[in-house]
Amino acid sequence: MALAPYYDKAAIAAAQVIAGFDPSTFQRSLEGTSVGLSFADQAATSREGGALLDLTVRLLARLYPTLALRPSGPAASKLAEELSALARAINPQLDLADEADVGVAVGIDATPWTQTIYAGSDAWQGRVSVTGPCPVGDTPIPFGAGAAACLAASAIFRLLLDPTGPTPSDGQLSCLDGAAPILEADLADEEWCLPSRTVLVGAGAIGQAATWALARSPLTGTVHIADHEPIDVGNLQRYVLSTTADIGKPKATFAAEHINAAAAEDTNRLSAIPHDTDWVGARADAGTEWEAALAAVDSAAARRAVQASLPRWAANAWTQPGDLGTSDHNFLRGACIACLYLPAGRSRNEDELVAEALGVPDLVHEIRTLLYQGTPPPPDLLATIAARLGVDLETVKQFDPRSIRDLYVRGICGGAVLPLRSGAVHAEVHVPLAHQSALAGILIAARLARRAAGIVLPGTEVTRLDVRSHPPARPTQPAAKDPRGLCLCQDKDYVSAFSQQWSSAD
């Protein structure tokens, strides 16, 4: 058995959540582990069962080098062949085994493993259990199935690799969760059509999971997708749609093609338009007024930029050290996206952030000069950075003669030279686990579907989860505007512009 080509990125993500992380022990544990996935015809032929199995394989194959698929019945056996091909497209070095001590059992009649995480769903609700089978529904709603796959992957991770986390137990998560109860009866019966101008900003890890869910949903209409980067090999650690064959493809075009391919198979009528550029470029290409915007970007500045463009409605999703979540924003009557990202005190300058991340906070003046000039760090500084980070000098030298900014963005934020260290990290260098990013993407896609189905909240609501633990009973709470009155949603010019643009705004 062999680890995935992007194993180093997975190890970094694990190191950031496992207390007392030891690289050798972690690698040995993975190499000695086979994870099972069992299912029968009922799950294989139901829409929710198919979605749950698909996403479970997409998550497990990115980390575990050996999978054991155990189908029961002719339809399940046929699906197992497709899932095996998918797993090997994600990790070409993955082994397929017959047995596993630990595994996920999907549906009411799946064969259990010695240690089993049972998974199932019912439309908007995902369930996992350690005590007995969970049924799967056959609705066209993929959000409960997606949530169940993420919860199951989290439980398997804790069972096998994270002895410091809570022991898995029975749990469930509703993608209809709200500060006030939202019932399926509250959703409109008619066609769920997206607002005429809807955009997904960011087609990275969260954006791909949102795309996975949107492509399987009963939504109609058109979604624009904006992202200026291509897919690289490190992205495969948590990008649920990507395989090794997709490295180098533009993220926005790749995501749009996934949605449009699903439409071509008549599994939905949602279409997508890609913009292989950043948010500024997308607005220049496609216009500045947006009815609905999903912020699936990776920095506070980028999230504030989405909100500052004054979409009529916006939702946000994030992963960060300690939690993941999504938020549903009412610009006039609750916290806007920017309210969630206002600095609480003095913010560090970029040169201070870069110097600290590179382990040389005492050399901030030299870092500042290099950033300003856009020049590469000299050999003696590279040697100092390697020594301070505790990584091999040759690993850092791969960035010679690239700029210091590239070393920070690709090497630290991208994980190319990030050292394996246990414990909490700053948000700038946080590498989420695959199931963390995936669950954030599922939740933000569900927010959009809820909106299209007629759920209009009276204010802003924020849902927070820690997938290292059990889903709380009430993960969603209302969020008020920042009390300091400093946010753009409290600025009279922004409020006036918003009100003029959306005269019938909620």
ZAKE-371107 format. One record per residue (C-alpha): residue in one letter; residue number from 1; chain; x, y, z. Coordinates in Angstrom, 1 decimal, padded with zeros to 4 digits. Example, Ala and Ser with C-alpha at 12.3 -4.5 7.8 and 13.67 -1.06 7.14 Angstrom:
   type   seq   mol     east    north       up
      A     1     A    012.3   -004.5    007.8
      S     2     A    013.7   -001.1    007.1
% end
This chain:
   type   seq   mol     east    north       up
      M     1     A    000.0    000.0    000.0
      A     2     A    001.2    003.5   -000.7
      L     3     A    000.2    006.9    000.5
      A     4     A   -001.3    009.5   -001.8
      P     5     A    001.1    011.8   -003.7
      Y     6     A   -000.2    014.7   -001.6
      Y     7     A    000.2    012.9    001.7
      D     8     A    002.4    015.6    003.1
      K     9     A   -000.5    018.1    003.0
      A    10     A   -002.7    015.6    004.7
      A    11     A   -000.1    015.1    007.4
      I    12     A    000.0    018.9    008.0
      A    13     A   -003.7    019.0    008.4
      A    14     A   -003.7    016.1    010.9
      A    15     A   -000.8    017.7    012.8
      Q    16     A   -002.9    020.8    013.4
      V    17     A   -005.7    018.9    015.1
      I    18     A   -004.1    015.9    016.9
      A    19     A   -002.5    016.8    020.2
      G    20     A    001.0    015.5    020.6
      F    21     A    001.2    014.6    016.9
      D    22     A    004.1    012.4    015.9
      P    23     A    004.8    012.2    012.2
      S    24     A    006.2    008.6    012.3
      T    25     A    003.4    007.2    014.4
      F    26     A    000.8    008.9    012.1
      Q    27     A    002.4    007.6    008.9
      R    28     A    002.7    004.0    010.4
      S    29     A   -000.9    004.1    011.5
      L    30     A   -002.1    005.1    008.0
      E    31     A    000.0    002.6    006.2
      G    32     A   -001.3   -000.2    008.5
      T    33     A   -004.9    000.8    008.1
      S    34     A   -007.6   -000.4    005.8
      V    35     A   -011.0    001.4    005.9
      G    36     A   -014.2   -000.4    004.8
      L    37     A   -017.3    000.8    003.1
      S    38     A   -020.3   -001.5    002.9
      F    39     A   -023.7   -001.0    001.3
      A    40     A   -026.5   -003.0   -000.3
      D    41     A   -028.8   -002.5   -003.2
      Q    42     A   -031.2   -000.3   -001.4
      A    43     A   -028.5    002.3   -000.7
      A    44     A   -026.9    001.9   -004.1
      T    45     A   -030.2    002.6   -006.0
      S    46     A   -031.5    005.5   -003.9
      R    47     A   -030.5    009.0   -004.7
      E    48     A   -029.4    009.9   -001.2
      G    49     A   -027.6    006.6   -000.8
      G    50     A   -025.7    007.1   -004.0
      A    51     A   -024.7    010.6   -003.0
      L    52     A   -023.6    009.5    000.5
      L    53     A   -021.5    006.7   -001.0
      D    54     A   -020.0    009.0   -003.6
      L    55     A   -018.9    011.6   -001.2
      T    56     A   -017.7    009.1    001.4
      V    57     A   -015.3    007.6   -001.2
      R    58     A   -014.1    011.0   -002.3
      L    59     A   -013.2    011.8    001.4
      L    60     A   -011.7    008.5    002.4
      A    61     A   -009.6    007.9   -000.7
      R    62     A   -007.7    011.2   -000.1
      L    63     A   -006.2    010.1    003.2
      Y    64     A   -006.3    006.3    003.6
      P    65     A   -004.1    004.2    001.3
      T    66     A   -006.3    001.1    001.5
      L    67     A   -010.1    000.8    001.1
      A    68     A   -012.3   -002.2    001.3
      L    69     A   -015.6   -001.9   -000.6
      R    70     A   -018.2   -004.5    000.4
      P    71     A   -021.3   -004.4   -001.8
      S    72     A   -024.3   -006.7   -001.3
      G    73     A   -026.5   -007.2   -004.4
      P    74     A   -026.1   -006.7   -008.1
      A    75     A   -026.8   -003.0   -008.1
      A    76     A   -024.4   -002.5   -005.2
      S    77     A   -021.7   -004.5   -007.0
      K    78     A   -022.0   -002.4   -010.1
      L    79     A   -021.8    000.8   -008.1
      A    80     A   -018.7   -000.6   -006.3
      E    81     A   -016.9   -000.9   -009.6
      E    82     A   -017.6    002.8   -010.3
      L    83     A   -016.5    003.8   -006.8
      S    84     A   -013.3    001.8   -007.1
      A    85     A   -012.4    003.6   -010.3
      L    86     A   -013.2    006.9   -008.6
      A    87     A   -011.0    006.1   -005.6
      R    88     A   -008.0    005.2   -007.8
      A    89     A   -008.5    008.3   -009.8
      I    90     A   -008.1    010.3   -006.6
      N    91     A   -005.1    008.2   -005.4
      P    92     A   -003.6    006.1   -008.2
      Q    93     A   -001.5    004.3   -005.6
      L    94     A   -004.5    003.3   -003.5
      D    95     A   -005.0   -000.4   -002.7
      L    96     A   -008.4   -002.1   -002.7
      A    97     A   -008.7   -004.8   -000.1
      D    98     A   -011.3   -007.4    000.9
      E    99     A   -011.2   -006.8    004.6
      A   100     A   -011.1   -004.0    007.1
      D   101     A   -011.5   -003.9    010.8
      V   102     A   -013.1   -000.4    010.8
      G   103     A   -015.6    000.8    008.3
      V   104     A   -018.7    002.8    007.3
      A   105     A   -022.0    001.0    006.7
      V   106     A   -024.5    002.9    004.6
      G   107     A   -028.1    002.1    004.7
      I   108     A   -030.4   -000.2    006.7
      D   109     A   -029.0   -003.5    005.4
      A   110     A   -025.3   -003.0    004.9
      T   111     A   -022.9   -005.6    006.3
      P   112     A   -021.2   -004.3    009.6
      W   113     A   -017.5   -004.3    010.3
      T   114     A   -015.7   -005.2    013.5
      Q   115     A   -016.0   -001.5    014.4
      T   116     A   -018.7    000.2    012.4
      I   117     A   -019.8    003.8    011.8
      Y   118     A   -023.4    003.5    010.4
      A   119     A   -024.4    006.4    008.2
      G   120     A   -027.7    007.4    006.6
      S   121     A   -029.8    010.5    005.7
      D   122     A   -033.3    011.8    005.3
      A   123     A   -033.4    014.7    002.8
      W   124     A   -031.8    017.6    004.8
      Q   125     A   -030.7    015.5    007.8
      G   126     A   -027.6    013.4    008.0
      R   127     A   -027.1    010.8    010.7
      V   128     A   -024.3    008.6    012.0
      S   129     A   -024.5    005.9    014.7
      V   130     A   -022.2    003.5    016.5
      T   131     A   -025.1    001.3    017.7
      G   132     A   -027.2    000.4    014.7
      P   133     A   -028.0    000.9    011.0
      C   134     A   -029.3    004.3    009.6
      P   135     A   -031.7    004.2    006.7
      V   136     A   -031.1    006.4    003.6
      G   137     A   -033.9    008.3    001.9
      D   138     A   -034.6    008.6   -001.8
      T   139     A   -035.3    012.3   -002.1
      P   140     A   -033.5    014.6   -004.6
      I   141     A   -032.1    016.6   -001.7
      P   142     A   -028.3    015.8   -001.3
      F   143     A   -027.5    017.9    001.7
      G   144     A   -028.3    015.4    004.5
      A   145     A   -026.4    012.7    002.6
      G   146     A   -023.4    015.1    002.2
      A   147     A   -023.5    015.9    005.9
      A   148     A   -023.6    012.2    006.8
      A   149     A   -020.6    011.5    004.7
      C   150     A   -018.6    014.2    006.5
      L   151     A   -019.7    013.1    009.9
      A   152     A   -018.8    009.5    009.1
      A   153     A   -015.3    010.5    007.8
      S   154     A   -014.8    012.5    011.0
      A   155     A   -015.8    009.5    013.1
      I   156     A   -013.4    007.2    011.2
      F   157     A   -010.6    009.8    011.6
      R   158     A   -011.1    009.9    015.4
      L   159     A   -011.3    006.1    015.7
      L   160     A   -008.1    005.4    013.8
      L   161     A   -005.9    008.4    014.0
      D   162     A   -006.9    010.9    016.7
      P   163     A   -007.0    009.3    020.1
      T   164     A   -007.2    012.7    021.7
      G   165     A   -010.6    013.5    020.2
      P   166     A   -014.0    012.5    021.6
      T   167     A   -015.0    008.9    021.0
      P   168     A   -017.5    008.7    018.2
      S   169     A   -021.1    008.3    019.2
      D   170     A   -024.6    008.7    017.7
      G   171     A   -025.2    012.1    016.1
      Q   172     A   -027.2    013.9    013.5
      L   173     A   -027.1    017.3    011.7
      S   174     A   -029.9    019.0    009.9
      C   175     A   -029.0    021.4    007.1
      L   176     A   -032.3    023.1    007.9
      D   177     A   -031.1    024.1    011.3
      G   178     A   -031.9    027.6    012.3
      A   179     A   -032.2    029.9    015.3
      A   180     A   -035.9    029.3    015.0
      P   181     A   -037.1    025.9    013.8
      I   182     A   -037.3    025.5    010.0
      L   183     A   -039.5    022.7    008.9
      E   184     A   -039.6    021.0    005.5
      A   185     A   -043.2    022.1    005.3
      D   186     A   -041.9    025.7    005.3
      L   187     A   -040.2    025.1    002.0
      A   188     A   -042.0    026.1   -001.2
      D   189     A   -043.6    023.2   -003.2
      E   190     A   -042.9    024.8   -006.5
      E   191     A   -039.7    024.8   -008.5
      W   192     A   -036.6    026.1   -006.5
      C   193     A   -035.2    028.7   -008.9
      L   194     A   -032.0    030.6   -008.0
      P   195     A   -032.1    034.4   -008.0
      S   196     A   -031.4    035.7   -011.5
      R   197     A   -027.9    036.8   -010.5
      T   198     A   -026.2    034.2   -008.3
      V   199     A   -022.5    033.8   -007.9
      L   200     A   -020.2    031.4   -006.0
      V   201     A   -017.0    033.3   -005.2
      G   202     A   -014.2    030.8   -004.7
      A   203     A   -014.0    027.3   -006.2
      G   204     A   -011.4    025.8   -003.8
      A   205     A   -012.0    023.2   -001.1
      I   206     A   -015.3    024.7    000.2
      G   207     A   -016.4    025.8   -003.3
      Q   208     A   -015.9    022.3   -004.7
      A   209     A   -018.0    020.7   -002.0
      A   210     A   -020.7    023.3   -002.6
      T   211     A   -020.5    022.5   -006.3
      W   212     A   -020.8    018.8   -005.5
      A   213     A   -024.1    019.5   -003.6
      L   214     A   -025.5    022.0   -006.1
      A   215     A   -024.9    019.7   -009.0
      R   216     A   -027.0    017.0   -007.3
      S   217     A   -029.7    019.4   -006.1
      P   218     A   -033.2    020.1   -007.6
      L   219     A   -032.3    023.8   -008.1
      T   220     A   -032.9    025.5   -011.4
      G   221     A   -031.3    028.6   -012.9
      T   222     A   -027.8    029.7   -013.4
      V   223     A   -024.8    030.1   -011.0
      H   224     A   -021.7    032.0   -011.9
      I   225     A   -018.4    030.7   -010.5
      A   226     A   -015.4    032.9   -010.0
      D   227     A   -011.8    031.8   -009.1
      H   228     A   -008.5    032.9   -010.6
      E   229     A   -006.3    029.9   -009.7
      P   230     A   -005.6    026.5   -011.2
      I   231     A   -005.8    023.2   -009.3
      D   232     A   -002.5    022.0   -008.0
      V   233     A   -001.4    018.7   -006.5
      G   234     A   -001.6    019.9   -002.9
      N   235     A   -005.3    020.9   -003.4
      L   236     A   -006.2    017.2   -003.9
      Q   237     A   -005.8    016.7   -000.1
      R   238     A   -009.3    018.2    000.4
      Y   239     A   -010.8    019.2   -003.0
      V   240     A   -013.6    016.6   -003.2
      L   241     A   -014.3    016.8   -006.9
      S   242     A   -010.7    016.7   -008.1
      T   243     A   -008.6    013.7   -009.2
      T   244     A   -005.0    013.6   -010.3
      A   245     A   -006.1    014.1   -013.9
      D   246     A   -007.5    017.5   -013.0
      I   247     A   -004.2    019.1   -011.8
      G   248     A   -003.6    022.3   -013.7
      K   249     A   -007.2    022.9   -014.7
      P   250     A   -008.7    026.3   -013.9
      K   251     A   -010.8    025.9   -010.7
      A   252     A   -013.8    028.0   -011.9
      T   253     A   -014.1    026.2   -015.3
      F   254     A   -013.6    022.8   -013.6
      A   255     A   -016.4    023.5   -011.2
      A   256     A   -018.8    024.9   -013.8
      E   257     A   -018.1    021.8   -016.1
      H   258     A   -019.1    019.5   -013.2
      I   259     A   -022.5    021.3   -012.8
      N   260     A   -023.1    021.5   -016.6
      A   261     A   -022.2    017.8   -017.0
      A   262     A   -024.8    016.9   -014.4
      A   263     A   -027.3    019.0   -016.3
      A   264     A   -026.4    017.2   -019.5
      E   265     A   -027.3    013.9   -017.9
      D   266     A   -030.7    015.4   -017.0
      T   267     A   -030.1    015.0   -013.3
      N   268     A   -030.8    018.6   -012.8
      R   269     A   -031.5    021.8   -014.7
      L   270     A   -028.9    024.0   -013.0
      S   271     A   -026.3    025.5   -015.3
      A   272     A   -023.0    027.3   -014.5
      I   273     A   -020.9    030.1   -016.1
      P   274     A   -017.2    030.2   -015.1
      H   275     A   -015.1    033.2   -014.6
      D   276     A   -011.4    032.2   -014.4
      T   277     A   -010.5    035.4   -012.6
      D   278     A   -010.7    037.0   -009.2
      W   279     A   -013.8    038.7   -007.8
      V   280     A   -012.8    042.0   -009.2
      G   281     A   -012.3    040.6   -012.6
      A   282     A   -015.6    038.6   -012.4
      R   283     A   -017.5    041.8   -011.7
      A   284     A   -015.8    043.5   -014.6
      D   285     A   -016.8    040.6   -016.8
      A   286     A   -020.3    039.9   -015.7
      G   287     A   -021.6    043.0   -013.9
      T   288     A   -021.6    044.5   -010.5
      E   289     A   -025.2    043.8   -009.2
      W   290     A   -025.7    040.3   -007.7
      E   291     A   -028.9    039.1   -006.1
      A   292     A   -027.1    036.3   -004.2
      A   293     A   -023.4    035.7   -003.4
      L   294     A   -021.8    032.7   -001.8
      A   295     A   -018.4    033.6   -000.2
      A   296     A   -016.2    030.5   -000.3
      V   297     A   -012.9    032.3   -000.2
      D   298     A   -009.9    031.9    002.1
      S   299     A   -009.2    035.2    003.6
      A   300     A   -010.9    037.8    005.7
      A   301     A   -010.1    040.5    003.1
      A   302     A   -011.6    038.5    000.3
      R   303     A   -014.8    037.9    002.4
      R   304     A   -015.1    041.6    003.1
      A   305     A   -014.7    042.4   -000.6
      V   306     A   -017.6    040.1   -001.4
      Q   307     A   -019.8    041.9    001.1
      A   308     A   -018.6    045.3    000.0
      S   309     A   -019.9    044.6   -003.5
      L   310     A   -023.4    044.8   -001.8
      P   311     A   -025.2    041.6   -003.0
      R   312     A   -028.8    041.6   -002.0
      W   313     A   -028.3    038.4    000.0
      A   314     A   -025.1    036.7    000.9
      A   315     A   -023.9    033.5    002.7
      N   316     A   -020.4    032.8    003.9
      A   317     A   -018.6    029.5    004.8
      W   318     A   -015.3    029.0    006.5
      T   319     A   -012.9    026.6    008.1
      Q   320     A   -010.5    027.8    010.8
      P   321     A   -008.5    026.4    013.7
      G   322     A   -011.2    025.1    016.1
      D   323     A   -014.3    025.1    014.0
      L   324     A   -016.1    025.4    010.6
      G   325     A   -019.3    027.1    009.8
      T   326     A   -021.6    029.0    007.6
      S   327     A   -023.6    032.2    008.0
      D   328     A   -026.7    033.6    006.3
      H   329     A   -026.6    037.4    006.1
      N   330     A   -029.2    040.1    006.2
      F   331     A   -027.3    043.3    005.4
      L   332     A   -029.8    045.7    007.0
      R   333     A   -031.1    043.7    009.9
      G   334     A   -028.2    041.7    011.2
      A   335     A   -024.4    041.2    011.0
      C   336     A   -023.0    041.4    007.5
      I   337     A   -020.1    039.2    006.4
      A   338     A   -017.7    042.0    007.2
      C   339     A   -019.0    042.2    010.8
      L   340     A   -017.6    038.7    011.4
      Y   341     A   -014.1    039.7    010.3
      L   342     A   -013.6    043.1    011.9
      P   343     A   -010.3    043.2    013.8
      A   344     A   -010.7    043.2    017.6
      G   345     A   -007.5    045.0    018.1
      R   346     A   -004.4    046.1    016.3
      S   347     A   -003.9    044.1    013.1
      R   348     A   -000.5    043.0    012.2
      N   349     A    001.0    044.3    009.0
      E   350     A    001.7    041.9    006.2
      D   351     A    005.5    042.0    006.8
      E   352     A    004.9    041.0    010.4
      L   353     A    002.7    038.1    009.4
      V   354     A    005.1    036.9    006.9
      A   355     A    008.1    037.2    009.2
      E   356     A    006.4    035.3    012.0
      A   357     A    005.1    032.6    009.6
      L   358     A    008.7    032.1    008.3
      G   359     A    010.0    031.9    011.8
      V   360     A    012.0    035.1    011.6
      P   361     A    010.0    037.8    013.5
      D   362     A    013.3    039.5    014.5
      L   363     A    014.1    040.1    010.8
      V   364     A    010.8    041.9    010.0
      H   365     A    012.7    044.9    008.5
      E   366     A    014.5    042.7    006.0
      I   367     A    011.3    040.9    005.2
      R   368     A    009.5    044.2    004.6
      T   369     A    012.2    045.3    002.1
      L   370     A    012.0    042.0    000.2
      L   371     A    008.2    042.2    000.0
      Y   372     A    008.4    045.8   -001.2
      Q   373     A    011.0    045.0   -003.8
      G   374     A    009.5    041.7   -004.9
      T   375     A    012.9    040.1   -004.7
      P   376     A    013.9    036.6   -003.6
      P   377     A    015.5    036.0   -000.2
      P   378     A    019.3    035.7   -000.1
      P   379     A    020.8    032.2    000.6
      D   380     A    021.7    033.1    004.2
      L   381     A    018.1    034.1    004.9
      L   382     A    016.8    030.9    003.4
      A   383     A    019.2    028.9    005.6
      T   384     A    017.9    030.8    008.7
      I   385     A    014.3    030.2    007.7
      A   386     A    014.9    026.5    007.2
      A   387     A    016.7    026.3    010.6
      R   388     A    014.0    028.3    012.4
      L   389     A    011.2    026.2    010.9
      G   390     A    013.0    023.0    011.5
      V   391     A    012.7    021.8    007.9
      D   392     A    015.4    020.6    005.5
      L   393     A    017.3    023.4    003.7
      E   394     A    016.7    021.7    000.3
      T   395     A    012.9    022.0    000.9
      V   396     A    013.2    025.7    001.3
      K   397     A    015.7    026.1   -001.5
      Q   398     A    013.1    024.9   -004.0
      F   399     A    011.8    028.5   -003.8
      D   400     A    015.2    030.0   -004.9
      P   401     A    015.1    032.4   -006.8
      R   402     A    011.4    033.0   -006.2
      S   403     A    010.1    036.0   -004.2
      I   404     A    009.7    036.0   -000.5
      R   405     A    006.0    036.5   -001.0
      D   406     A    005.9    033.3   -003.1
      L   407     A    007.7    031.5   -000.4
      Y   408     A    005.1    032.6    002.1
      V   409     A    002.0    032.0   -000.1
      R   410     A    003.1    028.7   -001.7
      G   411     A    005.5    027.4    000.9
      I   412     A    003.7    028.3    004.1
      C   413     A    000.0    029.0    003.3
      G   414     A    000.2    026.3    000.5
      G   415     A    001.9    023.9    002.8
      A   416     A    005.0    023.1    000.6
      V   417     A    007.5    023.8    003.4
      L   418     A    005.2    024.1    006.4
      P   419     A    006.7    022.1    009.3
      L   420     A    004.8    019.2    010.9
      R   421     A    003.9    020.6    014.3
      S   422     A    001.2    019.6    016.6
      G   423     A   -001.3    022.1    017.9
      A   424     A   -003.2    025.3    017.0
      V   425     A   -001.9    027.5    014.3
      H   426     A   -002.8    030.9    012.9
      A   427     A   -005.6    031.1    010.4
      E   428     A   -003.2    032.1    007.7
      V   429     A   -001.4    028.7    007.8
      H   430     A   -004.4    026.6    008.7
      V   431     A   -004.8    023.4    006.6
      P   432     A   -008.2    021.9    007.2
      L   433     A   -009.0    018.2    007.0
      A   434     A   -010.9    017.1    003.9
      H   435     A   -014.2    016.5    005.8
      Q   436     A   -014.0    019.9    007.5
      S   437     A   -013.9    021.8    004.2
      A   438     A   -016.5    019.5    002.6
      L   439     A   -019.0    020.0    005.4
      A   440     A   -018.6    023.8    005.2
      G   441     A   -019.3    023.5    001.4
      I   442     A   -022.4    021.3    002.0
      L   443     A   -023.8    023.8    004.5
      I   444     A   -023.3    026.9    002.3
      A   445     A   -024.9    025.1   -000.7
      A   446     A   -027.9    024.2    001.6
      R   447     A   -028.2    027.9    002.6
      L   448     A   -028.6    028.8   -001.1
      A   449     A   -031.2    026.0   -001.7
      R   450     A   -033.1    027.1    001.4
      R   451     A   -033.2    030.7    000.1
      A   452     A   -034.4    029.5   -003.3
      A   453     A   -037.1    027.5   -001.6
      G   454     A   -038.4    030.6    000.0
      I   455     A   -036.8    030.6    003.5
      V   456     A   -036.0    034.3    004.2
      L   457     A   -034.6    034.8    007.7
      P   458     A   -035.5    038.0    009.7
      G   459     A   -031.8    038.6    010.4
      T   460     A   -028.4    037.0    010.3
      E   461     A   -027.7    033.5    011.6
      V   462     A   -024.4    031.7    012.1
      T   463     A   -023.9    027.9    012.3
      R   464     A   -020.7    026.7    014.0
      L   465     A   -019.5    023.1    014.2
      D   466     A   -016.4    021.2    015.3
      V   467     A   -016.2    018.0    013.3
      R   468     A   -013.8    016.7    015.9
      S   469     A   -016.7    016.5    018.2
      H   470     A   -020.4    015.6    018.2
      P   471     A   -022.8    018.0    016.4
      P   472     A   -024.3    020.2    019.1
      A   473     A   -028.1    020.2    019.6
      R   474     A   -028.3    023.9    018.5
      P   475     A   -025.4    024.9    016.3
      T   476     A   -027.1    027.9    014.9
      Q   477     A   -027.5    031.3    016.6
      P   478     A   -028.5    034.8    015.5
      A   479     A   -025.8    037.3    015.0
      A   480     A   -026.2    041.1    015.6
      K   481     A   -024.2    043.9    014.0
      D   482     A   -020.8    044.7    015.5
      P   483     A   -021.5    046.8    018.6
      R   484     A   -018.7    049.3    017.8
      G   485     A   -020.5    050.7    014.8
      L   486     A   -017.4    050.4    012.7
      C   487     A   -018.7    048.1    010.0
      L   488     A   -019.6    049.0    006.4
      C   489     A   -023.2    047.8    007.1
      Q   490     A   -023.3    050.7    009.6
      D   491     A   -021.8    053.2    007.2
      K   492     A   -024.5    055.6    005.9
      D   493     A   -023.1    055.7    002.4
      Y   494     A   -023.0    051.9    002.1
      V   495     A   -026.5    051.6    003.6
      S   496     A   -027.8    054.2    001.2
      A   497     A   -026.2    052.5   -001.8
      F   498     A   -027.6    049.2   -000.8
      S   499     A   -031.1    050.6   -000.2
      Q   500     A   -031.0    052.4   -003.6
      Q   501     A   -029.8    049.2   -005.4
      W   502     A   -032.3    046.9   -003.7
      S   503     A   -035.3    049.1   -003.0
      S   504     A   -037.4    046.1   -002.0
      A   505     A   -034.6    044.5    000.0
      D   506     A   -035.6    042.3    002.9
% end
